[in-house]
Amino acid sequence: SSDVSGNEIDEDTAAEIRAGIVAAREQGGYTDLTSLKLSQNPFGDKGVKEMVVALQNLNLWKLQLLNCDITDIGAGMCGALAATLPELRVLSLALNRVTDIGVAHMHAWMGQRASRCRIE
């Protein structure tokens, strides 16, 4: 479990985090990460794009992205990420700028996996 909430992570810092996670994964790291809390960081849709690259195919069961300035575009990217996370059970996107359109995009990406994952 890792909690990096409220650390002022913006889109540039998200890119640095992506690079670090990708490098660690290439060396066998982050295989036991099951819960990640990135809430209250203003990285927006560009930061979500970086996280999609970094977090895909991990064993995450909980991903919290509350109040991260995410829009419908980012919600769709979260759905694409969720589609690569077979263990994901909770995806929290509350307090973002996601409308019903973004939720629909997210569900479209997730497919049948959406029924096994609680979206908040």
Stockholm file with secondary structure:
# STOCKHOLM 1.0

chainA/1-120         SSDVSGNEIDEDTAAEIRAGIVAAREQGGYTDLTSLKLSQNPFGDKGVKEMVVALQNLNLWKLQLLNCDITDIGAGMCGALAATLPELRVLSLALNRVTDIGVAHMHAWMGQRASRCRIE
#=GR chainA/1-120 SS CEECTTSCCCHHHHHHHHHHHHHHHHTTCSTTCCEEECCSCCCHHHHHHHHHHHHTTSCCSEEECTTSCCBHHHHHHHHHHHTTCTTCCEEECTTSBCCHHHHHHHHHHHGGGGGGSEEC
#=GC SS_cons         CEECTTSCCCHHHHHHHHHHHHHHHHTTCSTTCCEEECCSCCCHHHHHHHHHHHHTTSCCSEEECTTSCCBHHHHHHHHHHHTTCTTCCEEECTTSBCCHHHHHHHHHHHGGGGGGSEEC
//
